Amino acid sequence: MTEFDGLPVLRDPVAIAAFEGWNDAADSSTAAVEHLEQVWKAKPVTALDPEEFYDFQVNRPIVSLTDGETRSIEWPTTRFSVANPPGTERDVLLIRGIEPSMRWRTFCNEILELCHSLEVNRVVLLGALLADVPYTRPLPISGSAANREIAERFSLTPTRYDGPTGIVGVLHEACVRAELDALSFWVHVPHYANNPPCPKATLALLHRVEDVLDLPVPMADLAEESAEWEERLRAAAEQDAELAEYVRELEERVGDEGLQPLSGDEIAQEFEKYLRRRGGSSGPAASGGW
């Protein structure tokens, strides 16, 4: 059992978690949490004891030189850090780790114990899966929520997946059993472009994080990197007639679904959200919501 000592007192915290491995196509979801750690200058809080959860022949520890002399070993684990995003009265607990090799229920219980100790009131789980989607359109995001009201509030397209699951699905179910508000967002990554990174997928997840937290996330160079990623795929399709035809078929299958115009009310709501995040005076922030 991991001991969590000296934990900070957090303000109305929400947790955002992602895990390397089966749940992380093209490293898109862990890249989103790593991005938040960097832009919000998150401070490390604690980590799980890796001995209980990881097969070190599968996820080997990394040895490195410090100051060119001292050797240090970094063990594969799941780490917790705390960010204080500017312009908000809320703290964010960032959880980034590796899908465990064993003892998944104990792993989930330890994460929930830490969330309980820090009085986390919502857990947002990020995942990425490979799918038949055209790279030229907005990448779809599906997911699930603790209840229908939350799913509707965040326009969650429910997943219809049946089959083997990963730690994101197991942790989501553990949160629900523990009566902890939980949301999962899964971005659909083009399976023919599955080499990491996939900045377009990471960007899509970060926009959902903005929606949940109702505050701006600095995107740094991600928009530019996403455009470059698309350009590389476009160039590849120009050199590969089969890939180009396949992408066209995917676009036709999707139809104009992703291009439906917003209603007047939806435009107004999106504009209000934009102004509020950017510090404009669009009226009072949504009350409650957590």
Secondary structure as GFF3:
##gff-version 3
##sequence-region A 1 290
A	DSSP	beta_strand	14	20	.	.	.	ID=ss1
A	DSSP	three_ten_helix	25	27	.	.	.	ID=ss2
A	DSSP	alpha_helix	28	39	.	.	.	ID=ss3
A	DSSP	beta_strand	43	47	.	.	.	ID=ss4
A	DSSP	three_ten_helix	50	52	.	.	.	ID=ss5
A	DSSP	beta_strand	62	66	.	.	.	ID=ss6
A	DSSP	beta_strand	70	74	.	.	.	ID=ss7
A	DSSP	beta_strand	79	83	.	.	.	ID=ss8
A	DSSP	beta_strand	92	98	.	.	.	ID=ss9
A	DSSP	alpha_helix	104	117	.	.	.	ID=ss10
A	DSSP	beta_strand	122	131	.	.	.	ID=ss11
A	DSSP	beta_strand	141	145	.	.	.	ID=ss12
A	DSSP	alpha_helix	148	153	.	.	.	ID=ss13
A	DSSP	beta_strand	157	158	.	.	.	ID=ss14
A	DSSP	alpha_helix	167	177	.	.	.	ID=ss15
A	DSSP	beta_strand	181	190	.	.	.	ID=ss16
A	DSSP	three_ten_helix	191	193	.	.	.	ID=ss17
A	DSSP	alpha_helix	199	213	.	.	.	ID=ss18
A	DSSP	alpha_helix	222	239	.	.	.	ID=ss19
A	DSSP	alpha_helix	241	254	.	.	.	ID=ss20
A	DSSP	three_ten_helix	257	259	.	.	.	ID=ss21
A	DSSP	alpha_helix	264	277	.	.	.	ID=ss22
###
